[in-house]
Amino acid sequence: PARLAGKPVLMASGVTDPIVPAENAARLAAMLVQAGAEVTHRTLPVGHGLSQSDVTMTRAWVEELRR
């Protein structure tokens, strides 16, 4: 099993993602938490592709880590 104690992880899921169902994303987030990661899981009103919302959210998340 992975040992991720204290490792920050950002996950972004799309509400209308046709490739990765919401249940799969939630299950992955739970597995990461179980491995000790500090998971931030955000669900965005997008599909599977990268959006400007993803970029903006990630930038803010990284800035918060730097503090």
HTML snippet that shows the backbone in 3Dmol.js (N, CA, C, O; Angstrom):
<script src="https://3Dmol.org/build/3Dmol-min.js"></script>
<div id="view" style="width:600px;height:400px;position:relative"></div>
<script>
const pdb = `
ATOM      1  N   PRO A   1       0.826  -1.211   0.000  1.00  0.00           N
ATOM      2  CA  PRO A   1       0.000   0.000   0.000  1.00  0.00           C
ATOM      3  C   PRO A   1       0.865   1.268   0.000  1.00  0.00           C
ATOM      4  O   PRO A   1       1.956   1.295   0.568  1.00  0.00           O
ATOM      5  N   ALA A   2       0.356   2.292  -0.639  1.00  0.00           N
ATOM      6  CA  ALA A   2       1.061   3.581  -0.687  1.00  0.00           C
ATOM      7  C   ALA A   2       1.063   4.219   0.687  1.00  0.00           C
ATOM      8  O   ALA A   2       0.115   4.077   1.459  1.00  0.00           O
ATOM      9  N   ARG A   3       2.143   4.925   0.977  1.00  0.00           N
ATOM     10  CA  ARG A   3       2.240   5.697   2.223  1.00  0.00           C
ATOM     11  C   ARG A   3       2.330   7.163   1.849  1.00  0.00           C
ATOM     12  O   ARG A   3       3.380   7.642   1.419  1.00  0.00           O
ATOM     13  N   LEU A   4       1.240   7.862   2.014  1.00  0.00           N
ATOM     14  CA  LEU A   4       1.155   9.248   1.573  1.00  0.00           C
ATOM     15  C   LEU A   4       0.922  10.211   2.733  1.00  0.00           C
ATOM     16  O   LEU A   4       0.412  11.312   2.528  1.00  0.00           O
ATOM     17  N   ALA A   5       1.282   9.818   3.922  1.00  0.00           N
ATOM     18  CA  ALA A   5       1.024  10.631   5.105  1.00  0.00           C
ATOM     19  C   ALA A   5       1.478  12.074   4.912  1.00  0.00           C
ATOM     20  O   ALA A   5       2.648  12.354   4.651  1.00  0.00           O
ATOM     21  N   GLY A   6       0.511  12.979   5.051  1.00  0.00           N
ATOM     22  CA  GLY A   6       0.813  14.396   4.979  1.00  0.00           C
ATOM     23  C   GLY A   6       1.012  14.952   3.581  1.00  0.00           C
ATOM     24  O   GLY A   6       1.261  16.149   3.435  1.00  0.00           O
ATOM     25  N   LYS A   7       0.912  14.140   2.565  1.00  0.00           N
ATOM     26  CA  LYS A   7       1.115  14.619   1.184  1.00  0.00           C
ATOM     27  C   LYS A   7      -0.151  15.308   0.687  1.00  0.00           C
ATOM     28  O   LYS A   7      -1.232  14.721   0.730  1.00  0.00           O
ATOM     29  N   PRO A   8      -0.028  16.537   0.220  1.00  0.00           N
ATOM     30  CA  PRO A   8      -1.210  17.219  -0.318  1.00  0.00           C
ATOM     31  C   PRO A   8      -1.542  16.718  -1.718  1.00  0.00           C
ATOM     32  O   PRO A   8      -0.657  16.540  -2.555  1.00  0.00           O
ATOM     33  N   VAL A   9      -2.825  16.495  -1.955  1.00  0.00           N
ATOM     34  CA  VAL A   9      -3.294  16.028  -3.260  1.00  0.00           C
ATOM     35  C   VAL A   9      -4.507  16.856  -3.652  1.00  0.00           C
ATOM     36  O   VAL A   9      -5.446  17.005  -2.869  1.00  0.00           O
ATOM     37  N   LEU A  10      -4.484  17.388  -4.854  1.00  0.00           N
ATOM     38  CA  LEU A  10      -5.634  18.090  -5.398  1.00  0.00           C
ATOM     39  C   LEU A  10      -6.246  17.213  -6.481  1.00  0.00           C
ATOM     40  O   LEU A  10      -5.560  16.784  -7.409  1.00  0.00           O
ATOM     41  N   MET A  11      -7.525  16.956  -6.356  1.00  0.00           N
ATOM     42  CA  MET A  11      -8.263  16.205  -7.369  1.00  0.00           C
ATOM     43  C   MET A  11      -9.359  17.098  -7.912  1.00  0.00           C
ATOM     44  O   MET A  11     -10.055  17.776  -7.156  1.00  0.00           O
ATOM     45  N   ALA A  12      -9.506  17.096  -9.214  1.00  0.00           N
ATOM     46  CA  ALA A  12     -10.595  17.832  -9.855  1.00  0.00           C
ATOM     47  C   ALA A  12     -11.416  16.851 -10.676  1.00  0.00           C
ATOM     48  O   ALA A  12     -10.876  16.078 -11.468  1.00  0.00           O
ATOM     49  N   SER A  13     -12.709  16.892 -10.481  1.00  0.00           N
ATOM     50  CA  SER A  13     -13.623  16.017 -11.212  1.00  0.00           C
ATOM     51  C   SER A  13     -14.623  16.873 -11.969  1.00  0.00           C
ATOM     52  O   SER A  13     -14.982  17.967 -11.533  1.00  0.00           O
ATOM     53  N   GLY A  14     -15.067  16.361 -13.109  1.00  0.00           N
ATOM     54  CA  GLY A  14     -16.101  17.039 -13.869  1.00  0.00           C
ATOM     55  C   GLY A  14     -17.451  16.388 -13.652  1.00  0.00           C
ATOM     56  O   GLY A  14     -17.577  15.165 -13.724  1.00  0.00           O
ATOM     57  N   VAL A  15     -18.448  17.190 -13.390  1.00  0.00           N
ATOM     58  CA  VAL A  15     -19.798  16.685 -13.162  1.00  0.00           C
ATOM     59  C   VAL A  15     -20.306  15.905 -14.373  1.00  0.00           C
ATOM     60  O   VAL A  15     -21.006  14.903 -14.225  1.00  0.00           O
ATOM     61  N   THR A  16     -19.951  16.369 -15.563  1.00  0.00           N
ATOM     62  CA  THR A  16     -20.433  15.722 -16.783  1.00  0.00           C
ATOM     63  C   THR A  16     -19.346  14.902 -17.469  1.00  0.00           C
ATOM     64  O   THR A  16     -19.383  14.717 -18.685  1.00  0.00           O
ATOM     65  N   ASP A  17     -18.387  14.416 -16.705  1.00  0.00           N
ATOM     66  CA  ASP A  17     -17.286  13.623 -17.262  1.00  0.00           C
ATOM     67  C   ASP A  17     -17.818  12.293 -17.780  1.00  0.00           C
ATOM     68  O   ASP A  17     -18.327  11.490 -16.998  1.00  0.00           O
ATOM     69  N   PRO A  18     -17.710  12.041 -19.101  1.00  0.00           N
ATOM     70  CA  PRO A  18     -18.209  10.785 -19.653  1.00  0.00           C
ATOM     71  C   PRO A  18     -17.219   9.625 -19.501  1.00  0.00           C
ATOM     72  O   PRO A  18     -17.559   8.479 -19.793  1.00  0.00           O
ATOM     73  N   ILE A  19     -16.006   9.917 -19.048  1.00  0.00           N
ATOM     74  CA  ILE A  19     -14.965   8.895 -18.967  1.00  0.00           C
ATOM     75  C   ILE A  19     -14.766   8.393 -17.541  1.00  0.00           C
ATOM     76  O   ILE A  19     -14.624   7.190 -17.323  1.00  0.00           O
ATOM     77  N   VAL A  20     -14.756   9.302 -16.570  1.00  0.00           N
ATOM     78  CA  VAL A  20     -14.547   8.937 -15.173  1.00  0.00           C
ATOM     79  C   VAL A  20     -15.804   9.295 -14.370  1.00  0.00           C
ATOM     80  O   VAL A  20     -16.018  10.463 -14.045  1.00  0.00           O
ATOM     81  N   PRO A  21     -16.630   8.304 -14.052  1.00  0.00           N
ATOM     82  CA  PRO A  21     -17.845   8.563 -13.279  1.00  0.00           C
ATOM     83  C   PRO A  21     -17.522   9.151 -11.897  1.00  0.00           C
ATOM     84  O   PRO A  21     -16.454   8.905 -11.336  1.00  0.00           O
ATOM     85  N   ALA A  22     -18.453   9.919 -11.375  1.00  0.00           N
ATOM     86  CA  ALA A  22     -18.279  10.558 -10.065  1.00  0.00           C
ATOM     87  C   ALA A  22     -17.939   9.534  -8.983  1.00  0.00           C
ATOM     88  O   ALA A  22     -17.146   9.821  -8.086  1.00  0.00           O
ATOM     89  N   GLU A  23     -18.530   8.350  -9.061  1.00  0.00           N
ATOM     90  CA  GLU A  23     -18.266   7.312  -8.055  1.00  0.00           C
ATOM     91  C   GLU A  23     -16.797   6.889  -8.085  1.00  0.00           C
ATOM     92  O   GLU A  23     -16.205   6.629  -7.038  1.00  0.00           O
ATOM     93  N   ASN A  24     -16.214   6.820  -9.266  1.00  0.00           N
ATOM     94  CA  ASN A  24     -14.801   6.436  -9.375  1.00  0.00           C
ATOM     95  C   ASN A  24     -13.893   7.496  -8.777  1.00  0.00           C
ATOM     96  O   ASN A  24     -12.931   7.176  -8.079  1.00  0.00           O
ATOM     97  N   ALA A  25     -14.200   8.760  -9.051  1.00  0.00           N
ATOM     98  CA  ALA A  25     -13.400   9.852  -8.486  1.00  0.00           C
ATOM     99  C   ALA A  25     -13.505   9.856  -6.964  1.00  0.00           C
ATOM    100  O   ALA A  25     -12.505  10.040  -6.271  1.00  0.00           O
ATOM    101  N   ALA A  26     -14.698   9.655  -6.451  1.00  0.00           N
ATOM    102  CA  ALA A  26     -14.894   9.611  -4.994  1.00  0.00           C
ATOM    103  C   ALA A  26     -14.150   8.432  -4.381  1.00  0.00           C
ATOM    104  O   ALA A  26     -13.577   8.548  -3.298  1.00  0.00           O
ATOM    105  N   ARG A  27     -14.160   7.306  -5.068  1.00  0.00           N
ATOM    106  CA  ARG A  27     -13.463   6.120  -4.573  1.00  0.00           C
ATOM    107  C   ARG A  27     -11.947   6.356  -4.548  1.00  0.00           C
ATOM    108  O   ARG A  27     -11.274   5.952  -3.600  1.00  0.00           O
ATOM    109  N   LEU A  28     -11.410   7.007  -5.586  1.00  0.00           N
ATOM    110  CA  LEU A  28      -9.981   7.328  -5.600  1.00  0.00           C
ATOM    111  C   LEU A  28      -9.633   8.291  -4.466  1.00  0.00           C
ATOM    112  O   LEU A  28      -8.624   8.105  -3.786  1.00  0.00           O
ATOM    113  N   ALA A  29     -10.452   9.308  -4.260  1.00  0.00           N
ATOM    114  CA  ALA A  29     -10.208  10.255  -3.168  1.00  0.00           C
ATOM    115  C   ALA A  29     -10.176   9.525  -1.828  1.00  0.00           C
ATOM    116  O   ALA A  29      -9.314   9.794  -0.992  1.00  0.00           O
ATOM    117  N   ALA A  30     -11.109   8.607  -1.627  1.00  0.00           N
ATOM    118  CA  ALA A  30     -11.153   7.839  -0.378  1.00  0.00           C
ATOM    119  C   ALA A  30      -9.916   6.973  -0.209  1.00  0.00           C
ATOM    120  O   ALA A  30      -9.390   6.845   0.896  1.00  0.00           O
ATOM    121  N   MET A  31      -9.452   6.378  -1.298  1.00  0.00           N
ATOM    122  CA  MET A  31      -8.245   5.545  -1.232  1.00  0.00           C
ATOM    123  C   MET A  31      -7.024   6.392  -0.860  1.00  0.00           C
ATOM    124  O   MET A  31      -6.184   5.963  -0.070  1.00  0.00           O
ATOM    125  N   LEU A  32      -6.934   7.577  -1.425  1.00  0.00           N
ATOM    126  CA  LEU A  32      -5.815   8.465  -1.117  1.00  0.00           C
ATOM    127  C   LEU A  32      -5.859   8.903   0.351  1.00  0.00           C
ATOM    128  O   LEU A  32      -4.826   8.940   1.021  1.00  0.00           O
ATOM    129  N   VAL A  33      -7.031   9.225   0.838  1.00  0.00           N
ATOM    130  CA  VAL A  33      -7.183   9.593   2.254  1.00  0.00           C
ATOM    131  C   VAL A  33      -6.780   8.417   3.135  1.00  0.00           C
ATOM    132  O   VAL A  33      -6.079   8.595   4.131  1.00  0.00           O
ATOM    133  N   GLN A  34      -7.215   7.231   2.776  1.00  0.00           N
ATOM    134  CA  GLN A  34      -6.870   6.034   3.546  1.00  0.00           C
ATOM    135  C   GLN A  34      -5.359   5.818   3.582  1.00  0.00           C
ATOM    136  O   GLN A  34      -4.827   5.289   4.558  1.00  0.00           O
ATOM    137  N   ALA A  35      -4.673   6.226   2.525  1.00  0.00           N
ATOM    138  CA  ALA A  35      -3.213   6.099   2.469  1.00  0.00           C
ATOM    139  C   ALA A  35      -2.516   7.244   3.204  1.00  0.00           C
ATOM    140  O   ALA A  35      -1.288   7.278   3.283  1.00  0.00           O
ATOM    141  N   GLY A  36      -3.303   8.184   3.742  1.00  0.00           N
ATOM    142  CA  GLY A  36      -2.735   9.255   4.551  1.00  0.00           C
ATOM    143  C   GLY A  36      -2.619  10.604   3.873  1.00  0.00           C
ATOM    144  O   GLY A  36      -2.169  11.569   4.492  1.00  0.00           O
ATOM    145  N   ALA A  37      -3.016  10.689   2.617  1.00  0.00           N
ATOM    146  CA  ALA A  37      -2.908  11.954   1.889  1.00  0.00           C
ATOM    147  C   ALA A  37      -3.916  12.973   2.415  1.00  0.00           C
ATOM    148  O   ALA A  37      -4.973  12.617   2.938  1.00  0.00           O
ATOM    149  N   GLU A  38      -3.565  14.230   2.265  1.00  0.00           N
ATOM    150  CA  GLU A  38      -4.468  15.330   2.596  1.00  0.00           C
ATOM    151  C   GLU A  38      -5.131  15.752   1.291  1.00  0.00           C
ATOM    152  O   GLU A  38      -4.588  16.558   0.535  1.00  0.00           O
ATOM    153  N   VAL A  39      -6.303  15.199   1.043  1.00  0.00           N
ATOM    154  CA  VAL A  39      -6.967  15.345  -0.249  1.00  0.00           C
ATOM    155  C   VAL A  39      -7.929  16.525  -0.270  1.00  0.00           C
ATOM    156  O   VAL A  39      -8.762  16.691   0.621  1.00  0.00           O
ATOM    157  N   THR A  40      -7.793  17.330  -1.300  1.00  0.00           N
ATOM    158  CA  THR A  40      -8.767  18.358  -1.631  1.00  0.00           C
ATOM    159  C   THR A  40      -9.406  17.899  -2.932  1.00  0.00           C
ATOM    160  O   THR A  40      -8.752  17.860  -3.974  1.00  0.00           O
ATOM    161  N   HIS A  41     -10.689  17.553  -2.869  1.00  0.00           N
ATOM    162  CA  HIS A  41     -11.394  17.055  -4.052  1.00  0.00           C
ATOM    163  C   HIS A  41     -12.472  18.053  -4.422  1.00  0.00           C
ATOM    164  O   HIS A  41     -13.412  18.286  -3.662  1.00  0.00           O
ATOM    165  N   ARG A  42     -12.324  18.635  -5.592  1.00  0.00           N
ATOM    166  CA  ARG A  42     -13.294  19.610  -6.087  1.00  0.00           C
ATOM    167  C   ARG A  42     -14.006  19.035  -7.304  1.00  0.00           C
ATOM    168  O   ARG A  42     -13.381  18.428  -8.174  1.00  0.00           O
ATOM    169  N   THR A  43     -15.304  19.230  -7.355  1.00  0.00           N
ATOM    170  CA  THR A  43     -16.100  18.826  -8.496  1.00  0.00           C
ATOM    171  C   THR A  43     -16.536  20.083  -9.230  1.00  0.00           C
ATOM    172  O   THR A  43     -17.161  20.977  -8.659  1.00  0.00           O
ATOM    173  N   LEU A  44     -16.190  20.129 -10.510  1.00  0.00           N
ATOM    174  CA  LEU A  44     -16.466  21.311 -11.321  1.00  0.00           C
ATOM    175  C   LEU A  44     -17.551  21.013 -12.353  1.00  0.00           C
ATOM    176  O   LEU A  44     -17.742  19.859 -12.737  1.00  0.00           O
ATOM    177  N   PRO A  45     -18.259  22.046 -12.803  1.00  0.00           N
ATOM    178  CA  PRO A  45     -19.336  21.855 -13.793  1.00  0.00           C
ATOM    179  C   PRO A  45     -18.782  21.734 -15.215  1.00  0.00           C
ATOM    180  O   PRO A  45     -19.114  22.529 -16.094  1.00  0.00           O
ATOM    181  N   VAL A  46     -17.939  20.730 -15.421  1.00  0.00           N
ATOM    182  CA  VAL A  46     -17.290  20.508 -16.719  1.00  0.00           C
ATOM    183  C   VAL A  46     -17.291  19.019 -17.027  1.00  0.00           C
ATOM    184  O   VAL A  46     -17.802  18.208 -16.254  1.00  0.00           O
ATOM    185  N   GLY A  47     -16.709  18.675 -18.172  1.00  0.00           N
ATOM    186  CA  GLY A  47     -16.577  17.273 -18.569  1.00  0.00           C
ATOM    187  C   GLY A  47     -15.221  16.728 -18.172  1.00  0.00           C
ATOM    188  O   GLY A  47     -14.763  16.941 -17.050  1.00  0.00           O
ATOM    189  N   HIS A  48     -14.572  16.017 -19.101  1.00  0.00           N
ATOM    190  CA  HIS A  48     -13.307  15.361 -18.802  1.00  0.00           C
ATOM    191  C   HIS A  48     -12.092  16.227 -19.090  1.00  0.00           C
ATOM    192  O   HIS A  48     -11.028  16.008 -18.511  1.00  0.00           O
ATOM    193  N   GLY A  49     -12.230  17.195 -19.963  1.00  0.00           N
ATOM    194  CA  GLY A  49     -11.087  18.023 -20.365  1.00  0.00           C
ATOM    195  C   GLY A  49     -10.704  19.067 -19.329  1.00  0.00           C
ATOM    196  O   GLY A  49     -11.459  19.378 -18.408  1.00  0.00           O
ATOM    197  N   LEU A  50      -9.506  19.592 -19.516  1.00  0.00           N
ATOM    198  CA  LEU A  50      -9.005  20.647 -18.653  1.00  0.00           C
ATOM    199  C   LEU A  50      -9.709  21.952 -19.006  1.00  0.00           C
ATOM    200  O   LEU A  50      -9.852  22.294 -20.180  1.00  0.00           O
ATOM    201  N   SER A  51     -10.147  22.678 -17.976  1.00  0.00           N
ATOM    202  CA  SER A  51     -10.845  23.944 -18.193  1.00  0.00           C
ATOM    203  C   SER A  51     -10.094  25.078 -17.504  1.00  0.00           C
ATOM    204  O   SER A  51      -9.177  24.847 -16.716  1.00  0.00           O
ATOM    205  N   GLN A  52     -10.496  26.294 -17.811  1.00  0.00           N
ATOM    206  CA  GLN A  52      -9.906  27.447 -17.142  1.00  0.00           C
ATOM    207  C   GLN A  52     -10.189  27.384 -15.641  1.00  0.00           C
ATOM    208  O   GLN A  52      -9.370  27.836 -14.841  1.00  0.00           O
ATOM    209  N   SER A  53     -11.324  26.835 -15.256  1.00  0.00           N
ATOM    210  CA  SER A  53     -11.643  26.674 -13.828  1.00  0.00           C
ATOM    211  C   SER A  53     -10.617  25.782 -13.138  1.00  0.00           C
ATOM    212  O   SER A  53     -10.229  26.043 -11.999  1.00  0.00           O
ATOM    213  N   ASP A  54     -10.178  24.732 -13.825  1.00  0.00           N
ATOM    214  CA  ASP A  54      -9.148  23.842 -13.271  1.00  0.00           C
ATOM    215  C   ASP A  54      -7.849  24.608 -13.030  1.00  0.00           C
ATOM    216  O   ASP A  54      -7.217  24.478 -11.982  1.00  0.00           O
ATOM    217  N   VAL A  55      -7.470  25.403 -14.018  1.00  0.00           N
ATOM    218  CA  VAL A  55      -6.217  26.156 -13.922  1.00  0.00           C
ATOM    219  C   VAL A  55      -6.290  27.164 -12.769  1.00  0.00           C
ATOM    220  O   VAL A  55      -5.361  27.269 -11.968  1.00  0.00           O
ATOM    221  N   THR A  56      -7.386  27.891 -12.696  1.00  0.00           N
ATOM    222  CA  THR A  56      -7.562  28.889 -11.634  1.00  0.00           C
ATOM    223  C   THR A  56      -7.560  28.232 -10.262  1.00  0.00           C
ATOM    224  O   THR A  56      -6.898  28.708  -9.340  1.00  0.00           O
ATOM    225  N   MET A  57      -8.299  27.143 -10.127  1.00  0.00           N
ATOM    226  CA  MET A  57      -8.374  26.431  -8.857  1.00  0.00           C
ATOM    227  C   MET A  57      -7.005  25.891  -8.456  1.00  0.00           C
ATOM    228  O   MET A  57      -6.610  25.995  -7.294  1.00  0.00           O
ATOM    229  N   THR A  58      -6.288  25.318  -9.408  1.00  0.00           N
ATOM    230  CA  THR A  58      -4.975  24.740  -9.117  1.00  0.00           C
ATOM    231  C   THR A  58      -3.983  25.814  -8.705  1.00  0.00           C
ATOM    232  O   THR A  58      -3.200  25.618  -7.775  1.00  0.00           O
ATOM    233  N   ARG A  59      -4.012  26.938  -9.387  1.00  0.00           N
ATOM    234  CA  ARG A  59      -3.119  28.046  -9.037  1.00  0.00           C
ATOM    235  C   ARG A  59      -3.364  28.493  -7.588  1.00  0.00           C
ATOM    236  O   ARG A  59      -2.414  28.690  -6.831  1.00  0.00           O
ATOM    237  N   ALA A  60      -4.622  28.649  -7.211  1.00  0.00           N
ATOM    238  CA  ALA A  60      -4.955  29.054  -5.844  1.00  0.00           C
ATOM    239  C   ALA A  60      -4.514  28.000  -4.838  1.00  0.00           C
ATOM    240  O   ALA A  60      -4.019  28.336  -3.763  1.00  0.00           O
ATOM    241  N   TRP A  61      -4.692  26.720  -5.183  1.00  0.00           N
ATOM    242  CA  TRP A  61      -4.320  25.619  -4.291  1.00  0.00           C
ATOM    243  C   TRP A  61      -2.803  25.607  -4.072  1.00  0.00           C
ATOM    244  O   TRP A  61      -2.338  25.440  -2.944  1.00  0.00           O
ATOM    245  N   VAL A  62      -2.041  25.784  -5.142  1.00  0.00           N
ATOM    246  CA  VAL A  62      -0.580  25.796  -5.033  1.00  0.00           C
ATOM    247  C   VAL A  62      -0.127  26.999  -4.204  1.00  0.00           C
ATOM    248  O   VAL A  62       0.767  26.872  -3.368  1.00  0.00           O
ATOM    249  N   GLU A  63      -0.730  28.149  -4.427  1.00  0.00           N
ATOM    250  CA  GLU A  63      -0.381  29.332  -3.637  1.00  0.00           C
ATOM    251  C   GLU A  63      -0.644  29.102  -2.153  1.00  0.00           C
ATOM    252  O   GLU A  63       0.136  29.530  -1.303  1.00  0.00           O
ATOM    253  N   GLU A  64      -1.739  28.427  -1.850  1.00  0.00           N
ATOM    254  CA  GLU A  64      -2.053  28.138  -0.444  1.00  0.00           C
ATOM    255  C   GLU A  64      -1.011  27.191   0.160  1.00  0.00           C
ATOM    256  O   GLU A  64      -0.673  27.322   1.336  1.00  0.00           O
ATOM    257  N   LEU A  65      -0.505  26.250  -0.622  1.00  0.00           N
ATOM    258  CA  LEU A  65       0.534  25.337  -0.134  1.00  0.00           C
ATOM    259  C   LEU A  65       1.819  26.071   0.206  1.00  0.00           C
ATOM    260  O   LEU A  65       2.539  25.691   1.129  1.00  0.00           O
ATOM    261  N   ARG A  66       2.099  27.116  -0.542  1.00  0.00           N
ATOM    262  CA  ARG A  66       3.342  27.884  -0.343  1.00  0.00           C
ATOM    263  C   ARG A  66       3.327  28.694   0.942  1.00  0.00           C
ATOM    264  O   ARG A  66       4.378  29.119   1.421  1.00  0.00           O
ATOM    265  N   ARG A  67       2.160  28.908   1.496  1.00  0.00           N
ATOM    266  CA  ARG A  67       2.051  29.739   2.718  1.00  0.00           C
ATOM    267  C   ARG A  67       2.419  28.964   3.944  1.00  0.00           C
ATOM    268  O   ARG A  67       2.384  29.505   5.049  1.00  0.00           O
TER     269      ARG A  67
END
`;
const viewer = $3Dmol.createViewer("view");
viewer.addModel(pdb, "pdb");
viewer.setStyle({}, {cartoon: {color: "spectrum"}});
viewer.zoomTo();
viewer.render();
</script>
